[in-house]
């Protein structure tokens, strides 16, 4: 195996996994990737597209990402480089699926909740992160963080404590 450094954005797999280079930002690339994902998803919120129509896209995205991450791990001999941020896209997407009102406040809440669960890595998120050292593990810990964020968001919504904004 060859250890290549640094990864080049000219390589399609690096461009894809870094979300167009966002992963190479010097500070908080995961947070910036999460914010970019919110910006990408926001227009779809009020389009009344049933979530199940997004499922094939998510399956394809996840499958390609897992394959490419496994490939990158072999080439660069790394576990989970910070420049791989496509997992944040998937995690935020999962949390986004729980939003029903698609108000900007809801997007902000899921963004904060997702980043909290992704950074803190407690419970299943941390277990996956520590024990699954392949592409599946890198993607799955963010999916679980997205599920937790979505479920907490549902709880907040159910308790009717979301701010009322016009």
Biotite code that builds the C-alpha atoms (Angstrom):
import biotite.structure as struc

atoms = struc.array([
    struc.Atom([0.000, 0.000, 0.000], chain_id="A", res_id=1, res_name="UNK", atom_name="CA", element="C"),
    struc.Atom([1.220, 3.443, -0.838], chain_id="A", res_id=2, res_name="UNK", atom_name="CA", element="C"),
    struc.Atom([0.873, 6.335, 1.509], chain_id="A", res_id=3, res_name="UNK", atom_name="CA", element="C"),
    struc.Atom([-0.007, 9.339, -0.643], chain_id="A", res_id=4, res_name="UNK", atom_name="CA", element="C"),
    struc.Atom([-0.005, 12.866, 0.811], chain_id="A", res_id=5, res_name="UNK", atom_name="CA", element="C"),
    struc.Atom([-1.698, 15.248, 0.539], chain_id="A", res_id=6, res_name="UNK", atom_name="CA", element="C"),
    struc.Atom([-5.011, 14.211, -0.998], chain_id="A", res_id=7, res_name="UNK", atom_name="CA", element="C"),
    struc.Atom([-5.814, 16.197, -4.114], chain_id="A", res_id=8, res_name="UNK", atom_name="CA", element="C"),
    struc.Atom([-9.204, 17.740, -4.876], chain_id="A", res_id=9, res_name="UNK", atom_name="CA", element="C"),
    struc.Atom([-8.468, 16.850, -8.496], chain_id="A", res_id=10, res_name="UNK", atom_name="CA", element="C"),
    struc.Atom([-9.246, 13.243, -7.577], chain_id="A", res_id=11, res_name="UNK", atom_name="CA", element="C"),
    struc.Atom([-13.013, 12.686, -7.902], chain_id="A", res_id=12, res_name="UNK", atom_name="CA", element="C"),
    struc.Atom([-13.198, 10.542, -4.764], chain_id="A", res_id=13, res_name="UNK", atom_name="CA", element="C"),
    struc.Atom([-11.455, 13.212, -2.674], chain_id="A", res_id=14, res_name="UNK", atom_name="CA", element="C"),
    struc.Atom([-13.672, 15.944, -4.125], chain_id="A", res_id=15, res_name="UNK", atom_name="CA", element="C"),
    struc.Atom([-16.786, 13.877, -3.350], chain_id="A", res_id=16, res_name="UNK", atom_name="CA", element="C"),
    struc.Atom([-15.835, 12.758, 0.167], chain_id="A", res_id=17, res_name="UNK", atom_name="CA", element="C"),
    struc.Atom([-14.728, 16.283, 1.133], chain_id="A", res_id=18, res_name="UNK", atom_name="CA", element="C"),
    struc.Atom([-17.967, 17.789, -0.221], chain_id="A", res_id=19, res_name="UNK", atom_name="CA", element="C"),
    struc.Atom([-16.186, 19.858, -2.830], chain_id="A", res_id=20, res_name="UNK", atom_name="CA", element="C"),
    struc.Atom([-13.295, 20.780, -0.557], chain_id="A", res_id=21, res_name="UNK", atom_name="CA", element="C"),
    struc.Atom([-15.250, 21.795, 2.549], chain_id="A", res_id=22, res_name="UNK", atom_name="CA", element="C"),
    struc.Atom([-13.435, 19.058, 4.439], chain_id="A", res_id=23, res_name="UNK", atom_name="CA", element="C"),
    struc.Atom([-10.134, 20.855, 3.876], chain_id="A", res_id=24, res_name="UNK", atom_name="CA", element="C"),
    struc.Atom([-11.173, 24.015, 5.707], chain_id="A", res_id=25, res_name="UNK", atom_name="CA", element="C"),
    struc.Atom([-8.658, 24.637, 8.508], chain_id="A", res_id=26, res_name="UNK", atom_name="CA", element="C"),
    struc.Atom([-11.227, 24.905, 11.312], chain_id="A", res_id=27, res_name="UNK", atom_name="CA", element="C"),
    struc.Atom([-14.426, 22.917, 11.991], chain_id="A", res_id=28, res_name="UNK", atom_name="CA", element="C"),
    struc.Atom([-14.830, 21.181, 8.609], chain_id="A", res_id=29, res_name="UNK", atom_name="CA", element="C"),
    struc.Atom([-17.578, 18.927, 10.019], chain_id="A", res_id=30, res_name="UNK", atom_name="CA", element="C"),
    struc.Atom([-19.575, 21.916, 11.197], chain_id="A", res_id=31, res_name="UNK", atom_name="CA", element="C"),
    struc.Atom([-19.148, 23.712, 7.874], chain_id="A", res_id=32, res_name="UNK", atom_name="CA", element="C"),
    struc.Atom([-20.217, 20.558, 6.017], chain_id="A", res_id=33, res_name="UNK", atom_name="CA", element="C"),
    struc.Atom([-23.293, 20.321, 8.258], chain_id="A", res_id=34, res_name="UNK", atom_name="CA", element="C"),
    struc.Atom([-24.188, 23.963, 7.576], chain_id="A", res_id=35, res_name="UNK", atom_name="CA", element="C"),
    struc.Atom([-23.693, 23.396, 3.837], chain_id="A", res_id=36, res_name="UNK", atom_name="CA", element="C"),
    struc.Atom([-26.024, 20.400, 4.049], chain_id="A", res_id=37, res_name="UNK", atom_name="CA", element="C"),
    struc.Atom([-28.702, 22.527, 5.714], chain_id="A", res_id=38, res_name="UNK", atom_name="CA", element="C"),
    struc.Atom([-28.313, 25.058, 2.887], chain_id="A", res_id=39, res_name="UNK", atom_name="CA", element="C"),
    struc.Atom([-28.696, 22.266, 0.314], chain_id="A", res_id=40, res_name="UNK", atom_name="CA", element="C"),
    struc.Atom([-31.749, 20.740, 2.024], chain_id="A", res_id=41, res_name="UNK", atom_name="CA", element="C"),
    struc.Atom([-33.573, 23.971, 2.888], chain_id="A", res_id=42, res_name="UNK", atom_name="CA", element="C"),
    struc.Atom([-35.146, 24.467, -0.576], chain_id="A", res_id=43, res_name="UNK", atom_name="CA", element="C"),
    struc.Atom([-36.520, 20.914, -0.485], chain_id="A", res_id=44, res_name="UNK", atom_name="CA", element="C"),
    struc.Atom([-38.283, 21.513, 2.835], chain_id="A", res_id=45, res_name="UNK", atom_name="CA", element="C"),
    struc.Atom([-41.369, 23.204, 1.490], chain_id="A", res_id=46, res_name="UNK", atom_name="CA", element="C"),
    struc.Atom([-41.431, 21.333, -1.806], chain_id="A", res_id=47, res_name="UNK", atom_name="CA", element="C"),
    struc.Atom([-43.721, 18.679, -0.273], chain_id="A", res_id=48, res_name="UNK", atom_name="CA", element="C"),
    struc.Atom([-41.597, 15.856, -1.641], chain_id="A", res_id=49, res_name="UNK", atom_name="CA", element="C"),
    struc.Atom([-42.292, 12.670, 0.343], chain_id="A", res_id=50, res_name="UNK", atom_name="CA", element="C"),
    struc.Atom([-39.200, 11.509, 2.199], chain_id="A", res_id=51, res_name="UNK", atom_name="CA", element="C"),
    struc.Atom([-39.427, 8.003, 0.750], chain_id="A", res_id=52, res_name="UNK", atom_name="CA", element="C"),
    struc.Atom([-38.488, 9.488, -2.632], chain_id="A", res_id=53, res_name="UNK", atom_name="CA", element="C"),
    struc.Atom([-35.132, 10.488, -1.131], chain_id="A", res_id=54, res_name="UNK", atom_name="CA", element="C"),
    struc.Atom([-34.399, 6.950, 0.105], chain_id="A", res_id=55, res_name="UNK", atom_name="CA", element="C"),
    struc.Atom([-32.885, 5.631, -3.172], chain_id="A", res_id=56, res_name="UNK", atom_name="CA", element="C"),
    struc.Atom([-30.603, 8.686, -3.276], chain_id="A", res_id=57, res_name="UNK", atom_name="CA", element="C"),
    struc.Atom([-29.504, 8.058, 0.318], chain_id="A", res_id=58, res_name="UNK", atom_name="CA", element="C"),
    struc.Atom([-28.853, 4.362, -0.319], chain_id="A", res_id=59, res_name="UNK", atom_name="CA", element="C"),
    struc.Atom([-26.740, 5.149, -3.396], chain_id="A", res_id=60, res_name="UNK", atom_name="CA", element="C"),
    struc.Atom([-24.897, 7.981, -1.605], chain_id="A", res_id=61, res_name="UNK", atom_name="CA", element="C"),
    struc.Atom([-24.159, 5.769, 1.393], chain_id="A", res_id=62, res_name="UNK", atom_name="CA", element="C"),
    struc.Atom([-23.011, 2.801, -0.693], chain_id="A", res_id=63, res_name="UNK", atom_name="CA", element="C"),
    struc.Atom([-20.679, 4.923, -2.823], chain_id="A", res_id=64, res_name="UNK", atom_name="CA", element="C"),
    struc.Atom([-19.361, 6.728, 0.260], chain_id="A", res_id=65, res_name="UNK", atom_name="CA", element="C"),
    struc.Atom([-18.593, 3.510, 2.146], chain_id="A", res_id=66, res_name="UNK", atom_name="CA", element="C"),
    struc.Atom([-16.772, 2.082, -0.867], chain_id="A", res_id=67, res_name="UNK", atom_name="CA", element="C"),
    struc.Atom([-14.740, 5.264, -1.416], chain_id="A", res_id=68, res_name="UNK", atom_name="CA", element="C"),
    struc.Atom([-13.883, 5.660, 2.275], chain_id="A", res_id=69, res_name="UNK", atom_name="CA", element="C"),
    struc.Atom([-12.600, 2.075, 2.408], chain_id="A", res_id=70, res_name="UNK", atom_name="CA", element="C"),
    struc.Atom([-10.536, 2.822, -0.711], chain_id="A", res_id=71, res_name="UNK", atom_name="CA", element="C"),
    struc.Atom([-9.147, 6.062, 0.774], chain_id="A", res_id=72, res_name="UNK", atom_name="CA", element="C"),
    struc.Atom([-8.265, 4.296, 4.033], chain_id="A", res_id=73, res_name="UNK", atom_name="CA", element="C"),
    struc.Atom([-6.073, 1.860, 2.092], chain_id="A", res_id=74, res_name="UNK", atom_name="CA", element="C"),
    struc.Atom([-4.420, 4.493, -0.096], chain_id="A", res_id=75, res_name="UNK", atom_name="CA", element="C"),
    struc.Atom([-3.708, 7.073, 2.626], chain_id="A", res_id=76, res_name="UNK", atom_name="CA", element="C"),
    struc.Atom([-3.394, 4.599, 5.524], chain_id="A", res_id=77, res_name="UNK", atom_name="CA", element="C"),
    struc.Atom([-5.748, 6.632, 7.720], chain_id="A", res_id=78, res_name="UNK", atom_name="CA", element="C"),
    struc.Atom([-8.818, 5.765, 9.785], chain_id="A", res_id=79, res_name="UNK", atom_name="CA", element="C"),
    struc.Atom([-11.131, 8.791, 9.708], chain_id="A", res_id=80, res_name="UNK", atom_name="CA", element="C"),
    struc.Atom([-9.418, 11.869, 8.288], chain_id="A", res_id=81, res_name="UNK", atom_name="CA", element="C"),
    struc.Atom([-11.130, 15.149, 9.140], chain_id="A", res_id=82, res_name="UNK", atom_name="CA", element="C"),
    struc.Atom([-11.387, 16.063, 5.464], chain_id="A", res_id=83, res_name="UNK", atom_name="CA", element="C"),
    struc.Atom([-13.936, 13.282, 4.871], chain_id="A", res_id=84, res_name="UNK", atom_name="CA", element="C"),
    struc.Atom([-17.193, 15.105, 5.623], chain_id="A", res_id=85, res_name="UNK", atom_name="CA", element="C"),
    struc.Atom([-19.722, 13.298, 3.426], chain_id="A", res_id=86, res_name="UNK", atom_name="CA", element="C"),
    struc.Atom([-20.771, 11.471, 6.600], chain_id="A", res_id=87, res_name="UNK", atom_name="CA", element="C"),
    struc.Atom([-21.945, 14.799, 8.044], chain_id="A", res_id=88, res_name="UNK", atom_name="CA", element="C"),
    struc.Atom([-24.117, 15.270, 4.969], chain_id="A", res_id=89, res_name="UNK", atom_name="CA", element="C"),
    struc.Atom([-25.780, 11.914, 5.579], chain_id="A", res_id=90, res_name="UNK", atom_name="CA", element="C"),
    struc.Atom([-26.210, 12.513, 9.323], chain_id="A", res_id=91, res_name="UNK", atom_name="CA", element="C"),
    struc.Atom([-27.839, 15.912, 8.841], chain_id="A", res_id=92, res_name="UNK", atom_name="CA", element="C"),
    struc.Atom([-30.038, 14.449, 6.093], chain_id="A", res_id=93, res_name="UNK", atom_name="CA", element="C"),
    struc.Atom([-31.273, 11.784, 8.525], chain_id="A", res_id=94, res_name="UNK", atom_name="CA", element="C"),
    struc.Atom([-32.058, 14.436, 11.168], chain_id="A", res_id=95, res_name="UNK", atom_name="CA", element="C"),
    struc.Atom([-33.773, 16.571, 8.497], chain_id="A", res_id=96, res_name="UNK", atom_name="CA", element="C"),
    struc.Atom([-36.207, 13.726, 7.826], chain_id="A", res_id=97, res_name="UNK", atom_name="CA", element="C"),
    struc.Atom([-37.771, 14.369, 11.245], chain_id="A", res_id=98, res_name="UNK", atom_name="CA", element="C"),
    struc.Atom([-38.725, 17.989, 10.507], chain_id="A", res_id=99, res_name="UNK", atom_name="CA", element="C"),
    struc.Atom([-42.358, 18.603, 9.655], chain_id="A", res_id=100, res_name="UNK", atom_name="CA", element="C"),
    struc.Atom([-42.670, 22.396, 9.634], chain_id="A", res_id=101, res_name="UNK", atom_name="CA", element="C"),
    struc.Atom([-39.454, 23.207, 7.708], chain_id="A", res_id=102, res_name="UNK", atom_name="CA", element="C"),
    struc.Atom([-39.010, 26.547, 9.432], chain_id="A", res_id=103, res_name="UNK", atom_name="CA", element="C"),
    struc.Atom([-35.483, 27.917, 9.695], chain_id="A", res_id=104, res_name="UNK", atom_name="CA", element="C"),
    struc.Atom([-35.628, 27.554, 13.491], chain_id="A", res_id=105, res_name="UNK", atom_name="CA", element="C"),
    struc.Atom([-36.215, 23.814, 13.081], chain_id="A", res_id=106, res_name="UNK", atom_name="CA", element="C"),
    struc.Atom([-33.211, 23.588, 10.770], chain_id="A", res_id=107, res_name="UNK", atom_name="CA", element="C"),
    struc.Atom([-31.078, 25.423, 13.307], chain_id="A", res_id=108, res_name="UNK", atom_name="CA", element="C"),
    struc.Atom([-32.232, 23.080, 16.076], chain_id="A", res_id=109, res_name="UNK", atom_name="CA", element="C"),
    struc.Atom([-31.410, 19.904, 14.139], chain_id="A", res_id=110, res_name="UNK", atom_name="CA", element="C"),
    struc.Atom([-28.063, 21.385, 13.118], chain_id="A", res_id=111, res_name="UNK", atom_name="CA", element="C"),
    struc.Atom([-27.129, 22.083, 16.748], chain_id="A", res_id=112, res_name="UNK", atom_name="CA", element="C"),
    struc.Atom([-28.462, 18.723, 17.949], chain_id="A", res_id=113, res_name="UNK", atom_name="CA", element="C"),
    struc.Atom([-26.671, 16.800, 15.215], chain_id="A", res_id=114, res_name="UNK", atom_name="CA", element="C"),
    struc.Atom([-23.351, 18.530, 15.871], chain_id="A", res_id=115, res_name="UNK", atom_name="CA", element="C"),
    struc.Atom([-23.773, 17.895, 19.610], chain_id="A", res_id=116, res_name="UNK", atom_name="CA", element="C"),
    struc.Atom([-24.292, 14.152, 19.161], chain_id="A", res_id=117, res_name="UNK", atom_name="CA", element="C"),
    struc.Atom([-21.592, 13.921, 16.486], chain_id="A", res_id=118, res_name="UNK", atom_name="CA", element="C"),
    struc.Atom([-18.972, 15.754, 18.556], chain_id="A", res_id=119, res_name="UNK", atom_name="CA", element="C"),
    struc.Atom([-19.765, 14.297, 21.998], chain_id="A", res_id=120, res_name="UNK", atom_name="CA", element="C"),
    struc.Atom([-19.987, 10.720, 20.650], chain_id="A", res_id=121, res_name="UNK", atom_name="CA", element="C"),
    struc.Atom([-21.705, 9.167, 23.678], chain_id="A", res_id=122, res_name="UNK", atom_name="CA", element="C"),
    struc.Atom([-23.528, 5.843, 23.723], chain_id="A", res_id=123, res_name="UNK", atom_name="CA", element="C"),
    struc.Atom([-23.992, 4.056, 20.395], chain_id="A", res_id=124, res_name="UNK", atom_name="CA", element="C"),
    struc.Atom([-22.389, 6.906, 18.430], chain_id="A", res_id=125, res_name="UNK", atom_name="CA", element="C"),
    struc.Atom([-19.164, 6.568, 20.418], chain_id="A", res_id=126, res_name="UNK", atom_name="CA", element="C"),
    struc.Atom([-19.306, 2.776, 20.366], chain_id="A", res_id=127, res_name="UNK", atom_name="CA", element="C"),
    struc.Atom([-19.559, 2.733, 16.571], chain_id="A", res_id=128, res_name="UNK", atom_name="CA", element="C"),
    struc.Atom([-16.812, 5.358, 16.239], chain_id="A", res_id=129, res_name="UNK", atom_name="CA", element="C"),
    struc.Atom([-14.420, 3.370, 18.458], chain_id="A", res_id=130, res_name="UNK", atom_name="CA", element="C"),
    struc.Atom([-15.174, -0.127, 17.205], chain_id="A", res_id=131, res_name="UNK", atom_name="CA", element="C"),
    struc.Atom([-16.005, 0.117, 13.506], chain_id="A", res_id=132, res_name="UNK", atom_name="CA", element="C"),
    struc.Atom([-12.862, 1.333, 11.780], chain_id="A", res_id=133, res_name="UNK", atom_name="CA", element="C"),
    struc.Atom([-14.089, 1.087, 8.196], chain_id="A", res_id=134, res_name="UNK", atom_name="CA", element="C"),
    struc.Atom([-16.246, 3.098, 5.814], chain_id="A", res_id=135, res_name="UNK", atom_name="CA", element="C"),
    struc.Atom([-19.430, 1.659, 7.281], chain_id="A", res_id=136, res_name="UNK", atom_name="CA", element="C"),
    struc.Atom([-18.446, 2.785, 10.780], chain_id="A", res_id=137, res_name="UNK", atom_name="CA", element="C"),
    struc.Atom([-17.506, 6.271, 9.601], chain_id="A", res_id=138, res_name="UNK", atom_name="CA", element="C"),
    struc.Atom([-20.910, 6.668, 7.954], chain_id="A", res_id=139, res_name="UNK", atom_name="CA", element="C"),
    struc.Atom([-22.938, 4.832, 10.601], chain_id="A", res_id=140, res_name="UNK", atom_name="CA", element="C"),
    struc.Atom([-21.894, 6.917, 13.613], chain_id="A", res_id=141, res_name="UNK", atom_name="CA", element="C"),
    struc.Atom([-23.247, 10.000, 11.828], chain_id="A", res_id=142, res_name="UNK", atom_name="CA", element="C"),
    struc.Atom([-26.465, 8.207, 10.868], chain_id="A", res_id=143, res_name="UNK", atom_name="CA", element="C"),
    struc.Atom([-27.005, 7.346, 14.538], chain_id="A", res_id=144, res_name="UNK", atom_name="CA", element="C"),
    struc.Atom([-26.140, 10.932, 15.568], chain_id="A", res_id=145, res_name="UNK", atom_name="CA", element="C"),
    struc.Atom([-28.726, 12.090, 12.997], chain_id="A", res_id=146, res_name="UNK", atom_name="CA", element="C"),
    struc.Atom([-31.311, 9.679, 14.413], chain_id="A", res_id=147, res_name="UNK", atom_name="CA", element="C"),
    struc.Atom([-30.672, 10.943, 17.942], chain_id="A", res_id=148, res_name="UNK", atom_name="CA", element="C"),
    struc.Atom([-30.903, 14.559, 16.765], chain_id="A", res_id=149, res_name="UNK", atom_name="CA", element="C"),
    struc.Atom([-34.159, 13.813, 14.955], chain_id="A", res_id=150, res_name="UNK", atom_name="CA", element="C"),
    struc.Atom([-35.669, 12.001, 17.934], chain_id="A", res_id=151, res_name="UNK", atom_name="CA", element="C"),
    struc.Atom([-34.728, 14.793, 20.353], chain_id="A", res_id=152, res_name="UNK", atom_name="CA", element="C"),
    struc.Atom([-36.190, 17.282, 17.876], chain_id="A", res_id=153, res_name="UNK", atom_name="CA", element="C"),
    struc.Atom([-39.433, 15.250, 17.839], chain_id="A", res_id=154, res_name="UNK", atom_name="CA", element="C"),
    struc.Atom([-39.481, 15.322, 21.635], chain_id="A", res_id=155, res_name="UNK", atom_name="CA", element="C"),
    struc.Atom([-39.014, 19.088, 21.660], chain_id="A", res_id=156, res_name="UNK", atom_name="CA", element="C"),
    struc.Atom([-41.778, 19.433, 19.059], chain_id="A", res_id=157, res_name="UNK", atom_name="CA", element="C"),
    struc.Atom([-44.100, 17.153, 21.021], chain_id="A", res_id=158, res_name="UNK", atom_name="CA", element="C"),
    struc.Atom([-43.561, 19.153, 24.203], chain_id="A", res_id=159, res_name="UNK", atom_name="CA", element="C"),
    struc.Atom([-44.466, 22.248, 22.176], chain_id="A", res_id=160, res_name="UNK", atom_name="CA", element="C"),
    struc.Atom([-41.473, 24.214, 23.425], chain_id="A", res_id=161, res_name="UNK", atom_name="CA", element="C"),
    struc.Atom([-40.223, 25.322, 20.029], chain_id="A", res_id=162, res_name="UNK", atom_name="CA", element="C"),
    struc.Atom([-40.214, 29.092, 19.694], chain_id="A", res_id=163, res_name="UNK", atom_name="CA", element="C"),
    struc.Atom([-43.218, 30.478, 17.845], chain_id="A", res_id=164, res_name="UNK", atom_name="CA", element="C"),
    struc.Atom([-41.873, 32.410, 14.898], chain_id="A", res_id=165, res_name="UNK", atom_name="CA", element="C"),
    struc.Atom([-43.916, 33.986, 12.147], chain_id="A", res_id=166, res_name="UNK", atom_name="CA", element="C"),
])
